[in-house]
Amino acid sequence: MTANPSPLATQDQAIQAWSWLADPATCISTNPTGPLAGLSFGVKDVLDVQGMPTCYGAHFPNALPAERDAACVALLRQAGAIALGKTVTAEFAYAAPGPTRNPLNLEHTPGGSSSGSAAAVAAGMVDFALGTQTGGSMMRPAAFTGILGFKPSFGAVHRSGLFLLCDSLDTIGYFSRDLSVLRRVATVLQGLPDSRVPTAPRIGVLDGKDLGPITPAALAALEQGCEHLEQQGAHLERLPADPQLKELLILQGQIMAYEMARSLLPVWQASPDALRPITVQAIKQGLELPAADYHAWQARRRQLQTEWQDRYGHFDALLTPAAPGPAPYGLDSTGSSILNRPWSLLGWPTLSLPAPGQNSPLPLGLQLIGQPHQDAALLDLASLICPA
């Protein structure tokens, strides 16, 4: 943090969304007429920002400032957006949670691993924030804090300047409270075409109960979302449980465990005291997985990507709950990602958005899943639930 607490630092004392805040005097737009001019943003602390340290949610007290921006940060700054600082992440975007609290109820988690980014947006500290997702690290925090979270198709956003936990899974995405802001950010980072209002989209509905326990509240929110979409002219089809959904979930976990261990092994060897026990244990377990199994998992993944595109490609989107329930109590767990990980494995774009018509003190989210590389169409479809 800065030496003299700024108003933002003071606001953050209870929430702890930020790991590092820039001097307010340096937070000036470099392009006052750009498409994102005047918009403020936070950056998950696994992405580099020039002049700010990158600590990855770990204990690196002597980390030096980054020499250059991550590619996505550079594009945002060139478009006129203002980076206010680095947001808290679970350690190396994995499992060990940070200190961030949910702005809607400080006794509950904001989710993770992109906890600080979601909390900063939900608290109104920034207009948008960058996050990353390997399994469910954006969808869950967006759902738990009542905001929008967009994970683009795999590979849609340049990853230079990102610490890669899992090379074949990690995707950069963004949070906002405003769909129009989310779309503007996507246009800058992905070059998306102009938005259009979808006409009678076809949406397949999966309740996710075959993946694990889903709370009655989450299922009720899904029904409310379905009713709202039908009122907006969408054609919904209730889909039966797909046994391959569980296979996707398991496969994602196996690939993540293998890649994570090999990415973090050099960090552990160089700084054995910097990592928390849960991370060290995961590294040890992941290193025991054979390379032959990993290559077989990736081959099966490619088969499933083709099969799922053939089976569900006629839908404009799929719809599920974004999380099995509201944000869990306490900070020891960031909640379950079972409803998000299959789509991270497939590499399809996903969007978490607040379910309509809620009266709960803790929000519930819906997850829209788009067709691969049809990110613009997915954001267009979101306007039926959350008008810009």
C-alpha positions as a LaTeX table, in Angstrom:
\begin{tabular}{lrrr}
\hline
Residue & $x$ (\AA) & $y$ (\AA) & $z$ (\AA) \\
\hline
Met1 & 0.00 & 0.00 & 0.00 \\
Thr2 & 1.01 & 3.63 & $-0.31$ \\
Ala3 & 2.68 & 5.25 & 2.71 \\
Asn4 & $-0.12$ & 7.78 & 3.28 \\
Pro5 & $-3.52$ & 6.09 & 3.11 \\
Ser6 & $-5.65$ & 7.45 & 0.28 \\
Pro7 & $-9.46$ & 7.57 & 0.50 \\
Leu8 & $-9.47$ & 4.30 & $-1.43$ \\
Ala9 & $-7.06$ & 2.69 & 1.04 \\
Thr10 & $-9.23$ & 3.88 & 3.91 \\
Gln11 & $-12.34$ & 2.44 & 2.26 \\
Asp12 & $-10.48$ & $-0.84$ & 1.76 \\
Gln13 & $-9.52$ & $-1.36$ & 5.39 \\
Ala14 & $-12.56$ & $-3.54$ & 6.08 \\
Ile15 & $-12.74$ & $-5.30$ & 2.70 \\
Gln16 & $-9.02$ & $-5.79$ & 1.94 \\
Ala17 & $-9.49$ & $-6.06$ & $-1.80$ \\
Trp18 & $-6.12$ & $-4.48$ & $-2.64$ \\
Ser19 & $-2.62$ & $-5.84$ & $-2.23$ \\
Trp20 & $-0.99$ & $-2.66$ & $-3.57$ \\
Leu21 & $-2.38$ & 0.78 & $-4.39$ \\
Ala22 & $-0.73$ & 3.37 & $-6.62$ \\
Asp23 & $-0.09$ & 6.92 & $-5.48$ \\
Pro24 & $-3.27$ & 8.79 & $-6.47$ \\
Ala25 & $-1.13$ & 11.56 & $-7.96$ \\
Thr26 & 0.15 & 9.12 & $-10.59$ \\
Cys27 & $-3.29$ & 7.79 & $-11.54$ \\
Ile28 & $-3.81$ & 9.84 & $-14.69$ \\
Ser29 & $-5.25$ & 8.71 & $-18.01$ \\
Thr30 & $-2.65$ & 8.53 & $-20.78$ \\
Asn31 & $-5.36$ & 8.92 & $-23.43$ \\
Pro32 & $-8.13$ & 11.34 & $-22.34$ \\
Thr33 & $-10.05$ & 10.73 & $-25.58$ \\
Gly34 & $-9.69$ & 6.94 & $-25.72$ \\
Pro35 & $-12.61$ & 4.48 & $-25.66$ \\
Leu36 & $-12.02$ & 3.78 & $-21.96$ \\
Ala37 & $-11.02$ & 7.32 & $-20.96$ \\
Gly38 & $-11.61$ & 8.02 & $-17.29$ \\
Leu39 & $-12.51$ & 4.45 & $-16.32$ \\
Ser40 & $-10.58$ & 3.08 & $-13.35$ \\
Phe41 & $-9.55$ & $-0.54$ & $-12.99$ \\
Gly42 & $-7.77$ & $-2.99$ & $-10.72$ \\
Val43 & $-5.41$ & $-5.76$ & $-11.77$ \\
Lys44 & $-5.28$ & $-9.21$ & $-10.20$ \\
Asp45 & $-1.87$ & $-9.67$ & $-8.64$ \\
Val46 & $-0.74$ & $-12.36$ & $-11.05$ \\
Leu47 & $-0.55$ & $-9.83$ & $-13.91$ \\
Asp48 & 2.25 & $-7.30$ & $-14.28$ \\
Val49 & 1.69 & $-3.56$ & $-14.08$ \\
Gln50 & 4.69 & $-1.34$ & $-14.77$ \\
Gly51 & 5.96 & 0.26 & $-11.57$ \\
Met52 & 3.96 & $-2.05$ & $-9.28$ \\
Pro53 & 5.23 & $-5.23$ & $-7.59$ \\
Thr54 & 3.73 & $-8.59$ & $-8.53$ \\
Cys55 & 3.55 & $-10.90$ & $-5.49$ \\
Tyr56 & 1.04 & $-13.53$ & $-6.67$ \\
Gly57 & $-0.73$ & $-13.59$ & $-3.32$ \\
Ala58 & 2.40 & $-15.09$ & $-1.74$ \\
His59 & 4.97 & $-13.80$ & 0.75 \\
Phe60 & 7.50 & $-11.90$ & $-1.37$ \\
Pro61 & 8.24 & $-8.77$ & 0.72 \\
Asn62 & 11.17 & $-7.76$ & $-1.49$ \\
Ala63 & 9.40 & $-8.04$ & $-4.83$ \\
Leu64 & 10.59 & $-5.43$ & $-7.31$ \\
Pro65 & 8.24 & $-3.31$ & $-9.43$ \\
Ala66 & 7.43 & $-4.80$ & $-12.83$ \\
Glu67 & 9.40 & $-3.28$ & $-15.69$ \\
Arg68 & 6.52 & $-3.38$ & $-18.17$ \\
Asp69 & 2.78 & $-3.86$ & $-18.34$ \\
Ala70 & 1.14 & $-7.15$ & $-19.17$ \\
Ala71 & $-0.18$ & $-6.99$ & $-22.73$ \\
Cys72 & $-3.80$ & $-6.60$ & $-21.62$ \\
Val73 & $-2.91$ & $-3.86$ & $-19.11$ \\
Ala74 & $-1.00$ & $-1.98$ & $-21.80$ \\
Leu75 & $-4.01$ & $-2.10$ & $-24.14$ \\
Leu76 & $-6.33$ & $-0.82$ & $-21.43$ \\
Arg77 & $-4.01$ & 2.05 & $-20.54$ \\
Gln78 & $-3.59$ & 2.96 & $-24.20$ \\
Ala79 & $-7.39$ & 3.13 & $-24.40$ \\
Gly80 & $-7.45$ & 5.67 & $-21.55$ \\
Ala81 & $-8.25$ & 3.47 & $-18.55$ \\
Ile82 & $-6.47$ & 4.18 & $-15.26$ \\
Ala83 & $-4.85$ & 1.37 & $-13.25$ \\
Leu84 & $-5.32$ & 2.05 & $-9.53$ \\
Gly85 & $-3.39$ & $-0.93$ & $-8.19$ \\
Lys86 & $-3.10$ & $-4.68$ & $-7.69$ \\
Thr87 & $-5.95$ & $-6.73$ & $-6.25$ \\
Val88 & $-5.70$ & $-9.63$ & $-3.84$ \\
Thr89 & $-5.53$ & $-13.15$ & $-5.28$ \\
Ala90 & $-5.47$ & $-16.57$ & $-3.72$ \\
Glu91 & $-1.86$ & $-17.70$ & $-3.57$ \\
Phe92 & $-0.70$ & $-18.08$ & $-7.19$ \\
Ala93 & $-4.38$ & $-18.11$ & $-8.21$ \\
Tyr94 & $-4.79$ & $-21.55$ & $-6.66$ \\
Ala95 & $-6.42$ & $-22.62$ & $-3.39$ \\
Ala96 & $-4.97$ & $-20.71$ & $-0.41$ \\
Pro97 & $-7.38$ & $-17.76$ & 0.03 \\
Gly98 & $-6.38$ & $-14.18$ & 0.71 \\
Pro99 & $-7.82$ & $-11.83$ & 3.36 \\
Thr100 & $-10.48$ & $-10.24$ & 1.14 \\
Arg101 & $-14.03$ & $-10.05$ & 2.50 \\
Asn102 & $-17.31$ & $-9.90$ & 0.63 \\
Pro103 & $-18.45$ & $-6.24$ & 0.48 \\
Leu104 & $-22.08$ & $-7.35$ & 0.73 \\
Asn105 & $-21.46$ & $-9.14$ & 4.02 \\
Leu106 & $-18.02$ & $-8.97$ & 5.59 \\
Glu107 & $-18.52$ & $-12.31$ & 7.33 \\
His108 & $-18.64$ & $-14.15$ & 3.99 \\
Thr109 & $-16.10$ & $-14.97$ & 1.30 \\
Pro110 & $-16.11$ & $-13.06$ & $-1.99$ \\
Gly111 & $-15.01$ & $-16.28$ & $-3.72$ \\
Gly112 & $-11.70$ & $-16.83$ & $-5.42$ \\
Ser113 & $-9.16$ & $-16.87$ & $-6.70$ \\
Ser114 & $-9.95$ & $-13.45$ & $-8.22$ \\
Ser115 & $-11.28$ & $-12.30$ & $-4.87$ \\
Gly116 & $-9.87$ & $-8.78$ & $-4.71$ \\
Ser117 & $-10.91$ & $-7.87$ & $-8.24$ \\
Ala118 & $-14.52$ & $-8.90$ & $-7.67$ \\
Ala119 & $-14.69$ & $-7.22$ & $-4.25$ \\
Ala120 & $-13.21$ & $-3.96$ & $-5.55$ \\
Val121 & $-15.79$ & $-3.82$ & $-8.33$ \\
Ala122 & $-18.68$ & $-4.78$ & $-6.05$ \\
Ala123 & $-17.68$ & $-2.10$ & $-3.53$ \\
Gly124 & $-17.63$ & 0.57 & $-6.25$ \\
Met125 & $-13.89$ & 1.17 & $-5.88$ \\
Val126 & $-13.25$ & 0.75 & $-9.62$ \\
Asp127 & $-15.27$ & 0.63 & $-12.82$ \\
Phe128 & $-13.86$ & $-2.75$ & $-13.80$ \\
Ala129 & $-11.10$ & $-5.16$ & $-12.84$ \\
Leu130 & $-9.02$ & $-7.87$ & $-14.43$ \\
Gly131 & $-9.16$ & $-11.44$ & $-13.16$ \\
Thr132 & $-8.11$ & $-14.87$ & $-14.35$ \\
Gln133 & $-9.80$ & $-18.25$ & $-14.44$ \\
Thr134 & $-8.31$ & $-21.72$ & $-14.48$ \\
Gly135 & $-11.33$ & $-23.51$ & $-13.01$ \\
Gly136 & $-13.92$ & $-21.17$ & $-11.52$ \\
Ser137 & $-11.88$ & $-18.20$ & $-10.35$ \\
Met138 & $-14.06$ & $-15.55$ & $-11.99$ \\
Met139 & $-17.55$ & $-17.02$ & $-12.22$ \\
Arg140 & $-17.77$ & $-17.77$ & $-8.52$ \\
Pro141 & $-16.58$ & $-14.36$ & $-7.23$ \\
Ala142 & $-18.92$ & $-12.56$ & $-9.63$ \\
Ala143 & $-21.85$ & $-14.64$ & $-8.41$ \\
Phe144 & $-20.98$ & $-14.20$ & $-4.72$ \\
Thr145 & $-20.60$ & $-10.41$ & $-4.98$ \\
Gly146 & $-23.55$ & $-9.72$ & $-7.30$ \\
Ile147 & $-21.62$ & $-8.36$ & $-10.29$ \\
Leu148 & $-20.82$ & $-9.36$ & $-13.87$ \\
Gly149 & $-17.84$ & $-11.58$ & $-14.60$ \\
Phe150 & $-16.77$ & $-12.50$ & $-18.12$ \\
Lys151 & $-14.31$ & $-15.25$ & $-19.00$ \\
Pro152 & $-13.56$ & $-15.07$ & $-22.73$ \\
Ser153 & $-12.87$ & $-18.05$ & $-24.95$ \\
Phe154 & $-9.52$ & $-19.65$ & $-24.23$ \\
Gly155 & $-6.77$ & $-17.72$ & $-25.99$ \\
Ala156 & $-8.94$ & $-14.69$ & $-26.80$ \\
Val157 & $-6.92$ & $-12.31$ & $-24.58$ \\
His158 & $-3.12$ & $-12.12$ & $-24.89$ \\
Arg159 & $-1.44$ & $-13.60$ & $-21.81$ \\
Ser160 & 1.98 & $-11.93$ & $-21.99$ \\
Gly161 & 2.76 & $-10.62$ & $-18.51$ \\
Leu162 & 0.58 & $-13.21$ & $-16.75$ \\
Phe163 & 2.06 & $-15.85$ & $-14.46$ \\
Leu164 & 0.81 & $-19.06$ & $-16.03$ \\
Leu165 & $-0.39$ & $-21.50$ & $-13.40$ \\
Cys166 & $-1.87$ & $-23.86$ & $-16.00$ \\
Asp167 & $-0.79$ & $-23.10$ & $-19.53$ \\
Ser168 & $-3.63$ & $-24.98$ & $-21.23$ \\
Leu169 & $-6.38$ & $-23.53$ & $-19.01$ \\
Asp170 & $-5.54$ & $-20.02$ & $-17.76$ \\
Thr171 & $-7.74$ & $-17.29$ & $-19.25$ \\
Ile172 & $-7.78$ & $-13.55$ & $-18.56$ \\
Gly173 & $-11.21$ & $-12.02$ & $-17.99$ \\
Tyr174 & $-12.89$ & $-9.00$ & $-16.43$ \\
Phe175 & $-15.47$ & $-7.88$ & $-13.89$ \\
Ser176 & $-17.82$ & $-4.90$ & $-13.89$ \\
Arg177 & $-21.13$ & $-3.79$ & $-12.44$ \\
Asp178 & $-22.19$ & $-2.46$ & $-15.85$ \\
Leu179 & $-22.67$ & $-4.58$ & $-18.98$ \\
Ser180 & $-21.85$ & $-1.66$ & $-21.26$ \\
Val181 & $-18.48$ & $-1.21$ & $-19.51$ \\
Leu182 & $-17.81$ & $-4.93$ & $-19.80$ \\
Arg183 & $-18.53$ & $-4.73$ & $-23.51$ \\
Arg184 & $-16.23$ & $-1.73$ & $-23.98$ \\
Val185 & $-13.40$ & $-3.54$ & $-22.22$ \\
Ala186 & $-13.99$ & $-6.63$ & $-24.36$ \\
Thr187 & $-13.89$ & $-4.51$ & $-27.49$ \\
Val188 & $-10.49$ & $-3.07$ & $-26.51$ \\
Leu189 & $-8.97$ & $-6.39$ & $-25.49$ \\
Gln190 & $-10.59$ & $-8.65$ & $-28.07$ \\
Gly191 & $-11.61$ & $-6.40$ & $-30.94$ \\
Leu192 & $-15.24$ & $-7.50$ & $-30.75$ \\
Pro193 & $-17.78$ & $-6.19$ & $-33.28$ \\
Asp194 & $-20.57$ & $-3.79$ & $-32.37$ \\
Ser195 & $-23.27$ & $-5.20$ & $-30.15$ \\
Arg196 & $-26.64$ & $-6.29$ & $-31.46$ \\
Val197 & $-29.88$ & $-7.29$ & $-29.76$ \\
Pro198 & $-30.38$ & $-11.06$ & $-30.16$ \\
Thr199 & $-33.66$ & $-12.30$ & $-31.62$ \\
Ala200 & $-35.30$ & $-15.45$ & $-30.21$ \\
Pro201 & $-32.05$ & $-17.13$ & $-29.09$ \\
Arg202 & $-32.01$ & $-20.86$ & $-28.36$ \\
Ile203 & $-30.75$ & $-21.64$ & $-24.88$ \\
Gly204 & $-30.15$ & $-25.07$ & $-23.36$ \\
Val205 & $-30.68$ & $-25.29$ & $-19.60$ \\
Leu206 & $-28.58$ & $-27.54$ & $-17.35$ \\
Asp207 & $-29.32$ & $-27.50$ & $-13.62$ \\
Gly208 & $-25.93$ & $-29.01$ & $-12.71$ \\
Lys209 & $-27.34$ & $-31.39$ & $-10.11$ \\
Asp210 & $-25.36$ & $-34.27$ & $-11.62$ \\
Leu211 & $-22.14$ & $-32.45$ & $-10.69$ \\
Gly212 & $-22.88$ & $-32.17$ & $-6.98$ \\
Pro213 & $-25.29$ & $-30.66$ & $-4.45$ \\
Ile214 & $-27.04$ & $-27.50$ & $-5.64$ \\
Thr215 & $-29.00$ & $-25.49$ & $-3.06$ \\
Pro216 & $-32.74$ & $-24.96$ & $-3.51$ \\
Ala217 & $-32.07$ & $-21.21$ & $-3.61$ \\
Ala218 & $-29.71$ & $-21.60$ & $-6.58$ \\
Leu219 & $-32.21$ & $-23.79$ & $-8.42$ \\
Ala220 & $-34.98$ & $-21.28$ & $-7.73$ \\
Ala221 & $-32.77$ & $-18.50$ & $-9.10$ \\
Leu222 & $-32.21$ & $-20.58$ & $-12.22$ \\
Glu223 & $-35.97$ & $-20.92$ & $-12.67$ \\
Gln224 & $-36.40$ & $-17.17$ & $-12.26$ \\
Gly225 & $-33.76$ & $-16.64$ & $-14.90$ \\
Cys226 & $-35.50$ & $-19.05$ & $-17.26$ \\
Glu227 & $-38.84$ & $-17.29$ & $-16.82$ \\
His228 & $-37.22$ & $-13.92$ & $-17.46$ \\
Leu229 & $-35.49$ & $-15.13$ & $-20.63$ \\
Glu230 & $-38.71$ & $-16.64$ & $-21.97$ \\
Gln231 & $-40.45$ & $-13.32$ & $-21.37$ \\
Gln232 & $-37.69$ & $-11.71$ & $-23.46$ \\
Gly233 & $-38.42$ & $-14.08$ & $-26.36$ \\
Ala234 & $-35.76$ & $-16.74$ & $-25.82$ \\
His235 & $-36.51$ & $-20.37$ & $-26.66$ \\
Leu236 & $-35.42$ & $-22.57$ & $-23.75$ \\
Glu237 & $-34.85$ & $-26.32$ & $-23.78$ \\
Arg238 & $-34.46$ & $-28.21$ & $-20.51$ \\
Leu239 & $-31.61$ & $-30.64$ & $-21.05$ \\
Pro240 & $-31.24$ & $-34.00$ & $-19.31$ \\
Ala241 & $-28.20$ & $-34.75$ & $-17.21$ \\
Asp242 & $-25.16$ & $-35.43$ & $-19.37$ \\
Pro243 & $-22.83$ & $-38.10$ & $-17.92$ \\
Gln244 & $-19.89$ & $-36.50$ & $-19.71$ \\
Leu245 & $-20.30$ & $-33.36$ & $-17.60$ \\
Lys246 & $-18.82$ & $-35.18$ & $-14.61$ \\
Glu247 & $-16.01$ & $-36.48$ & $-16.82$ \\
Leu248 & $-15.21$ & $-32.91$ & $-17.86$ \\
Leu249 & $-15.07$ & $-31.89$ & $-14.20$ \\
Ile250 & $-12.69$ & $-34.70$ & $-13.27$ \\
Leu251 & $-10.51$ & $-34.16$ & $-16.32$ \\
Gln252 & $-10.14$ & $-30.46$ & $-15.57$ \\
Gly253 & $-8.95$ & $-31.28$ & $-12.06$ \\
Gln254 & $-6.39$ & $-33.78$ & $-13.31$ \\
Ile255 & $-4.92$ & $-31.47$ & $-15.93$ \\
Met256 & $-4.87$ & $-28.56$ & $-13.50$ \\
Ala257 & $-3.08$ & $-30.61$ & $-10.84$ \\
Tyr258 & $-0.39$ & $-31.75$ & $-13.29$ \\
Glu259 & 0.29 & $-28.33$ & $-14.81$ \\
Met260 & 0.08 & $-26.39$ & $-11.55$ \\
Ala261 & 2.70 & $-28.56$ & $-9.87$ \\
Arg262 & 5.20 & $-28.08$ & $-12.66$ \\
Ser263 & 4.59 & $-24.34$ & $-12.88$ \\
Leu264 & 5.10 & $-23.81$ & $-9.16$ \\
Leu265 & 7.96 & $-26.27$ & $-8.62$ \\
Pro266 & 10.65 & $-23.66$ & $-9.50$ \\
Val267 & 8.97 & $-21.15$ & $-7.16$ \\
Trp268 & 8.92 & $-23.67$ & $-4.32$ \\
Gln269 & 12.54 & $-24.63$ & $-4.91$ \\
Ala270 & 13.70 & $-21.00$ & $-5.00$ \\
Ser271 & 11.55 & $-19.74$ & $-2.10$ \\
Pro272 & 10.42 & $-22.71$ & 0.02 \\
Asp273 & 9.13 & $-20.48$ & 2.82 \\
Ala274 & 7.04 & $-18.25$ & 0.56 \\
Leu275 & 4.27 & $-20.77$ & $-0.09$ \\
Arg276 & 1.53 & $-21.91$ & 2.25 \\
Pro277 & 1.19 & $-25.60$ & 3.22 \\
Ile278 & $-1.90$ & $-26.21$ & 1.06 \\
Thr279 & 0.01 & $-25.03$ & $-2.01$ \\
Val280 & 3.11 & $-27.09$ & $-1.17$ \\
Gln281 & 0.97 & $-30.19$ & $-0.66$ \\
Ala282 & $-0.71$ & $-29.67$ & $-4.02$ \\
Ile283 & 2.69 & $-29.36$ & $-5.72$ \\
Lys284 & 3.87 & $-32.62$ & $-4.17$ \\
Gln285 & 0.72 & $-34.46$ & $-5.21$ \\
Gly286 & 0.75 & $-33.04$ & $-8.73$ \\
Leu287 & 4.37 & $-34.05$ & $-9.30$ \\
Glu288 & 3.36 & $-37.68$ & $-8.76$ \\
Leu289 & 1.08 & $-37.63$ & $-11.82$ \\
Pro290 & 2.76 & $-39.36$ & $-14.80$ \\
Ala291 & 3.39 & $-37.49$ & $-18.04$ \\
Ala292 & 1.81 & $-40.33$ & $-20.03$ \\
Asp293 & $-1.45$ & $-39.86$ & $-18.14$ \\
Tyr294 & $-1.34$ & $-36.12$ & $-18.75$ \\
His295 & $-0.99$ & $-36.58$ & $-22.50$ \\
Ala296 & $-3.87$ & $-39.07$ & $-22.46$ \\
Trp297 & $-6.02$ & $-36.57$ & $-20.55$ \\
Gln298 & $-5.27$ & $-33.87$ & $-23.11$ \\
Ala299 & $-6.15$ & $-36.23$ & $-25.97$ \\
Arg300 & $-9.45$ & $-37.07$ & $-24.29$ \\
Arg301 & $-10.05$ & $-33.36$ & $-23.74$ \\
Arg302 & $-9.73$ & $-32.71$ & $-27.47$ \\
Gln303 & $-12.21$ & $-35.50$ & $-28.18$ \\
Leu304 & $-14.71$ & $-34.05$ & $-25.74$ \\
Gln305 & $-14.34$ & $-30.56$ & $-27.19$ \\
Thr306 & $-15.37$ & $-31.93$ & $-30.59$ \\
Glu307 & $-18.18$ & $-34.07$ & $-29.18$ \\
Trp308 & $-19.65$ & $-31.24$ & $-27.14$ \\
Gln309 & $-19.51$ & $-28.83$ & $-30.04$ \\
Asp310 & $-21.37$ & $-31.39$ & $-32.18$ \\
Arg311 & $-23.94$ & $-32.07$ & $-29.45$ \\
Tyr312 & $-24.65$ & $-28.54$ & $-28.26$ \\
Gly313 & $-23.46$ & $-26.35$ & $-31.11$ \\
His314 & $-27.02$ & $-25.62$ & $-32.28$ \\
Phe315 & $-27.67$ & $-23.60$ & $-29.11$ \\
Asp316 & $-26.80$ & $-19.92$ & $-28.87$ \\
Ala317 & $-25.87$ & $-20.53$ & $-25.24$ \\
Leu318 & $-26.25$ & $-22.87$ & $-22.30$ \\
Leu319 & $-27.55$ & $-21.72$ & $-18.92$ \\
Thr320 & $-26.65$ & $-23.05$ & $-15.46$ \\
Pro321 & $-26.40$ & $-21.67$ & $-11.93$ \\
Ala322 & $-23.10$ & $-19.81$ & $-11.55$ \\
Ala323 & $-22.46$ & $-21.40$ & $-8.15$ \\
Pro324 & $-24.17$ & $-24.08$ & $-6.04$ \\
Gly325 & $-25.44$ & $-21.44$ & $-3.63$ \\
Pro326 & $-24.65$ & $-18.03$ & $-2.12$ \\
Ala327 & $-21.25$ & $-17.06$ & $-0.74$ \\
Pro328 & $-20.21$ & $-19.41$ & 2.10 \\
Tyr329 & $-19.72$ & $-18.05$ & 5.59 \\
Gly330 & $-16.14$ & $-17.32$ & 6.64 \\
Leu331 & $-12.89$ & $-16.93$ & 4.72 \\
Asp332 & $-11.43$ & $-20.43$ & 4.96 \\
Ser333 & $-13.05$ & $-21.54$ & 1.70 \\
Thr334 & $-13.80$ & $-19.67$ & $-1.51$ \\
Gly335 & $-16.71$ & $-21.97$ & $-2.37$ \\
Ser336 & $-17.28$ & $-24.74$ & $-4.89$ \\
Ser337 & $-16.31$ & $-24.39$ & $-8.56$ \\
Ile338 & $-18.02$ & $-27.56$ & $-9.82$ \\
Leu339 & $-20.38$ & $-25.60$ & $-12.08$ \\
Asn340 & $-17.54$ & $-23.68$ & $-13.76$ \\
Arg341 & $-14.68$ & $-26.09$ & $-14.29$ \\
Pro342 & $-16.20$ & $-28.13$ & $-17.17$ \\
Trp343 & $-16.45$ & $-25.01$ & $-19.33$ \\
Ser344 & $-12.92$ & $-23.93$ & $-18.43$ \\
Leu345 & $-11.73$ & $-27.30$ & $-19.70$ \\
Leu346 & $-13.67$ & $-26.91$ & $-22.96$ \\
Gly347 & $-12.36$ & $-23.35$ & $-23.36$ \\
Trp348 & $-15.84$ & $-21.92$ & $-24.01$ \\
Pro349 & $-16.68$ & $-18.33$ & $-22.99$ \\
Thr350 & $-18.73$ & $-17.93$ & $-19.83$ \\
Leu351 & $-20.51$ & $-15.03$ & $-18.17$ \\
Ser352 & $-21.70$ & $-14.85$ & $-14.58$ \\
Leu353 & $-24.47$ & $-12.35$ & $-13.93$ \\
Pro354 & $-26.90$ & $-11.71$ & $-11.08$ \\
Ala355 & $-30.12$ & $-13.68$ & $-11.27$ \\
Pro356 & $-33.13$ & $-11.41$ & $-11.81$ \\
Gly357 & $-35.80$ & $-10.81$ & $-9.18$ \\
Gln358 & $-33.71$ & $-11.61$ & $-6.11$ \\
Asn359 & $-34.66$ & $-10.70$ & $-2.56$ \\
Ser360 & $-31.80$ & $-12.49$ & $-0.81$ \\
Pro361 & $-29.23$ & $-10.52$ & 1.24 \\
Leu362 & $-26.52$ & $-12.56$ & $-0.50$ \\
Pro363 & $-26.84$ & $-12.70$ & $-4.29$ \\
Leu364 & $-27.18$ & $-15.72$ & $-6.53$ \\
Gly365 & $-25.74$ & $-15.83$ & $-10.01$ \\
Leu366 & $-26.55$ & $-17.35$ & $-13.36$ \\
Gln367 & $-23.90$ & $-18.66$ & $-15.75$ \\
Leu368 & $-24.30$ & $-18.25$ & $-19.49$ \\
Ile369 & $-21.99$ & $-20.43$ & $-21.58$ \\
Gly370 & $-21.39$ & $-19.38$ & $-25.17$ \\
Gln371 & $-20.10$ & $-21.18$ & $-28.21$ \\
Pro372 & $-16.29$ & $-21.18$ & $-28.62$ \\
His373 & $-15.00$ & $-17.89$ & $-30.02$ \\
Gln374 & $-18.51$ & $-16.44$ & $-30.12$ \\
Asp375 & $-17.76$ & $-14.05$ & $-27.26$ \\
Ala376 & $-19.59$ & $-11.09$ & $-28.78$ \\
Ala377 & $-22.76$ & $-13.13$ & $-29.19$ \\
Leu378 & $-22.59$ & $-14.19$ & $-25.54$ \\
Leu379 & $-22.31$ & $-10.59$ & $-24.34$ \\
Asp380 & $-25.20$ & $-9.65$ & $-26.63$ \\
Leu381 & $-27.30$ & $-12.41$ & $-25.10$ \\
Ala382 & $-26.53$ & $-11.15$ & $-21.61$ \\
Ser383 & $-28.45$ & $-7.97$ & $-22.42$ \\
Leu384 & $-31.68$ & $-9.98$ & $-22.19$ \\
Ile385 & $-31.03$ & $-10.52$ & $-18.48$ \\
Cys386 & $-28.94$ & $-7.49$ & $-17.59$ \\
Pro387 & $-29.65$ & $-4.55$ & $-19.92$ \\
Ala388 & $-26.68$ & $-2.26$ & $-20.55$ \\
\hline
\end{tabular}
